[in-house]
Amino acid sequence: VRIAVLGGGPIGCELSQALSRLGSQVTQVERSRQVLGREDEDVSALARASLEESGVRVLTGHAAVRIEGRTLIAEAGGKEVAVPFDALIVAIGRKARLTGFGLETIGVDTAKTVTTDEFLATKFPNIFAAGDVAGPYQFTHTASHQAWYASVNALFGNLRKFKADYRVIPAVTFLDPEVARVGLNEREAAEQGIAVEVTRYELDDLDRAIAESETAGFVKVLTPAGGKDKVLGATIVGAHAGELLAEYVLAMKYGIGLNKILGTIHSYPTMAEANKFAAGNWKKAHKPESLLKWVERYHAWRRG
């Protein structure tokens, strides 16, 4: 079966790889110059390599211009490319369906989503919204998070209200290897003018990854420039990256720095050790050179 997938975001990439591995001939068409356009270039490059290794034909920098019968016509550099298909998957985003529920009849305000306040209430204090229909995020875990606030505020809002907390939200693209991120990446830091320090740890140095032949990928952590160990963001590409990310989500939520991650015992051999080793790489870059020189002199004196 020939399948054309229009879109290079997380959904487009996940479907492309899965369908190709199931035996279809998949061509993925993306208008921008890279797949996973919100991620850093090194992350995108690894994702693309994984897609192509799975048999996906990836056409970045190609704009879909029209469909002729069962052929998608894409254009790049003034030249047209024909992509024949038996099935076409359009994965260029979603929007909430807001009609057909009577919202307009009772006067609930809607824009791209149902309009809510910071407590997830509409302009009517007894009507709440959560999940994709409330936005701005379209993740199952965010919907579950919002559901707690909406439910508690609906039940006990006359006594106490709780503002929905969106400060630390993780996201995972379920490719093989997975791509997981929380907080800032290098692209966003540059766009926002935030000076950061980038620390990497390659998974091909991790014993568990080597034992399971899952060495593709890395852990990348962003901290403030100047030597502070506060975690501003983390991107993990690799097997079980979504699981590994949880440690950084917790760290960002509760202000745990890389020094404390480094000082925490991680079971051996596990993939989770990658987080400790990443913290260790940060520590090595900030070792106290002057103090170490005095320690060297001290031990030289003790040796006589």
C-alpha positions in Angstrom: 0.0 0.0 0.0 1.3 3.4 -1.0 0.7 6.0 1.7 1.4 9.7 1.6 1.7 11.5 4.9 1.3 15.3 4.8 3.0 16.8 7.8 6.3 16.4 9.6 5.2 17.1 13.2 5.0 14.4 15.9 1.8 12.8 14.6 3.0 12.7 11.1 6.4 11.2 12.1 4.8 8.6 14.4 2.3 7.4 11.8 4.9 7.4 9.0 7.3 5.2 10.9 4.6 2.8 12.2 3.0 2.4 8.8 6.3 1.8 7.1 7.3 -0.8 9.6 4.0 -2.5 9.0 4.9 -2.9 5.3 3.5 0.2 3.5 5.4 2.4 1.1 5.4 5.7 3.0 6.3 9.1 1.6 6.2 11.9 4.2 5.9 15.5 2.9 6.8 18.5 5.1 6.8 22.1 4.0 9.6 23.3 6.4 13.2 22.2 6.1 13.1 19.7 8.9 10.8 17.2 10.6 9.8 18.0 14.2 10.3 21.7 13.5 10.0 22.8 17.1 13.0 20.7 18.1 16.7 21.4 17.8 18.4 20.5 14.6 20.3 17.6 16.1 17.1 16.1 17.4 15.4 16.5 14.1 18.4 15.0 12.2 18.3 11.9 14.4 14.5 11.6 14.0 14.8 11.9 10.2 17.6 9.3 10.1 15.4 6.9 12.1 12.4 7.5 9.8 14.6 6.8 6.7 16.1 3.7 8.3 12.5 2.5 8.8 11.9 2.9 5.1 10.1 6.2 5.0 10.8 8.5 2.1 11.1 11.9 3.7 10.6 15.0 1.6 11.3 18.2 3.6 11.2 21.6 2.1 8.3 20.4 -0.1 5.0 22.3 -0.1 1.8 20.4 -1.1 0.2 22.3 -3.9 -2.6 20.1 -5.2 -4.0 16.6 -5.6 -4.6 15.0 -9.0 -6.6 11.9 -8.6 -4.5 9.6 -6.4 -1.4 11.7 -6.7 -0.2 14.4 -4.4 1.8 17.1 -6.2 4.4 18.8 -4.0 6.7 21.7 -5.0 10.3 22.4 -4.0 12.6 24.9 -5.6 10.2 25.6 -8.4 10.1 21.9 -9.4 7.1 19.7 -8.9 7.3 16.2 -7.4 4.5 13.6 -7.9 3.7 11.4 -4.9 1.3 8.7 -5.9 -0.8 7.2 -3.1 -3.5 4.7 -2.2 -4.2 6.5 1.0 -3.5 10.1 2.1 -3.0 11.0 5.7 -3.2 14.7 6.6 -1.4 15.4 9.8 -1.0 19.1 9.9 -2.8 19.9 13.2 -6.1 19.6 14.9 -8.7 22.0 16.3 -11.5 21.6 18.7 -15.0 20.9 17.4 -17.1 23.5 19.2 -20.4 23.3 17.3 -23.3 20.8 17.8 -23.2 20.9 21.6 -25.5 23.9 22.2 -22.6 26.1 23.5 -23.7 29.0 21.2 -27.3 28.6 22.4 -26.5 29.2 26.0 -23.8 31.8 25.3 -20.5 30.0 26.2 -17.7 31.9 24.5 -15.5 30.1 22.1 -12.6 31.1 19.9 -10.2 28.3 18.7 -11.2 26.6 22.0 -13.7 27.1 24.7 -12.8 30.3 26.5 -12.0 29.6 30.2 -10.4 31.5 33.0 -7.3 30.4 34.9 -9.5 28.2 37.0 -10.9 26.5 33.9 -14.4 28.0 34.3 -16.3 29.6 31.4 -18.0 32.9 31.9 -20.6 30.8 33.7 -19.2 29.8 37.1 -20.9 26.4 37.0 -19.6 25.4 33.5 -16.0 24.2 33.2 -13.9 22.9 30.3 -10.8 20.7 30.3 -8.7 18.9 27.7 -8.2 19.6 24.0 -11.5 21.6 23.9 -10.1 24.0 26.4 -6.5 24.1 25.1 -3.9 25.4 24.8 -2.2 22.0 24.9 -3.3 18.8 23.1 -1.8 16.2 25.3 -3.6 13.4 27.2 -1.5 14.0 30.3 -2.3 17.8 30.2 -6.0 17.0 29.8 -5.8 14.8 32.9 -4.0 17.5 34.7 -6.7 20.1 33.8 -9.4 17.6 34.7 -8.2 17.7 38.4 -8.4 21.5 38.5 -11.8 21.7 36.7 -13.3 19.0 39.0 -12.0 20.4 42.3 -12.9 24.0 41.4 -16.4 22.9 40.3 -16.9 21.0 43.6 -15.2 23.3 46.0 -14.8 26.6 44.2 -17.1 28.4 46.6 -14.6 27.6 49.4 -11.3 27.7 47.5 -10.2 27.8 43.9 -7.0 26.5 42.4 -5.3 28.0 39.3 -4.3 25.5 36.7 -0.5 25.1 36.7 1.2 24.9 33.3 4.7 25.8 34.3 6.3 22.4 33.6 4.7 20.4 30.8 6.5 17.4 29.2 6.0 16.2 25.6 7.0 12.9 24.0 7.1 12.0 20.3 6.8 8.2 20.2 9.2 7.4 17.4 11.8 4.7 17.8 14.0 6.1 19.4 11.6 8.3 21.4 12.0 12.1 21.5 11.1 13.6 24.9 11.4 17.2 26.1 10.4 19.5 28.9 11.1 23.2 29.2 13.4 25.1 26.9 15.5 23.7 24.1 18.4 25.5 22.3 16.1 26.9 19.6 13.7 28.5 22.0 16.4 29.8 24.2 18.0 31.6 21.3 14.7 33.0 20.1 13.9 34.3 23.6 17.4 35.7 24.1 18.1 33.5 27.1 21.8 32.7 27.7 22.1 29.0 28.5 24.8 26.4 29.0 24.2 23.1 27.2 25.4 19.8 28.7 25.2 16.5 26.7 25.6 12.8 27.5 25.7 10.3 24.6 23.8 7.1 25.2 26.5 5.1 23.4 28.5 5.3 26.6 25.7 3.9 28.8 26.1 0.3 29.9 22.4 -0.6 29.8 22.0 1.0 26.4 25.0 -1.0 25.1 23.7 -4.2 26.6 20.3 -3.7 24.8 21.8 -2.4 21.6 19.9 0.9 22.1 22.8 3.3 21.9 21.2 5.8 19.5 20.5 9.1 21.2 21.5 11.5 23.9 20.5 13.5 27.0 20.8 17.3 26.6 20.2 19.6 29.6 20.0 23.4 29.5 21.1 25.4 32.6 21.6 29.1 33.0 24.9 30.6 31.7 27.2 31.4 34.5 27.4 28.1 36.3 24.1 27.7 38.1 22.7 24.1 38.1 19.1 25.0 37.7 17.4 22.9 35.0 15.8 25.2 32.4 15.0 22.4 30.0 15.9 18.9 29.0 15.7 17.0 25.7 16.2 13.2 25.6 16.4 11.2 22.4 16.6 7.4 22.9 14.9 4.3 24.0 12.5 5.0 26.8 13.2 8.7 26.6 9.7 9.5 27.9 10.4 7.5 31.0 13.8 9.1 31.6 12.3 12.6 31.2 10.2 12.3 34.4 13.3 13.0 36.5 13.8 16.3 34.9 10.1 17.2 35.0 10.3 16.6 38.8 13.5 18.6 39.0 12.0 21.6 37.2 8.7 21.5 39.1 10.4 21.5 42.6 13.6 23.3 41.9 16.0 20.3 42.1 19.3 21.2 40.5 21.9 19.0 38.7 24.0 18.8 41.8 21.2 16.9 43.6 20.6 14.7 40.6 24.3 13.8 40.6 24.2 13.1 44.3 21.2 10.7 44.0 22.0 7.0 43.7 20.7 5.5 40.5 20.4 1.7 40.1 23.0 0.0 37.9 22.6 -0.9 35.1 19.6 1.2 34.1 18.8 3.7 31.4 18.1 6.2 34.2 21.8 6.4 34.9 22.0 8.6 31.8 20.5 11.5 33.8 23.1 11.1 36.5 25.9 11.0 34.0 24.6 14.1 32.3 24.7 15.8 35.6 28.2 14.5 36.1 29.3 16.0 32.8 27.9 19.4 34.0 29.9 19.0 37.2 33.1 18.2 35.4 32.7 21.4 33.4 32.5 23.4 36.7 35.1 21.7 38.8 36.9 24.1 41.1 40.3 24.2 39.5 42.0 26.4 42.2 40.7 24.2 45.0 41.9 21.1 43.2 45.4 22.5 42.9 45.5 23.0 46.6 44.3 19.4 47.1 47.1 18.2 44.8 49.7 20.1 46.8 48.3 18.8 50.1 48.5 15.1 49.0 52.0 15.7 47.5 53.0 17.0 51.0 51.5 14.0 52.7 53.4 11.7 50.4 56.6 13.5 51.5 
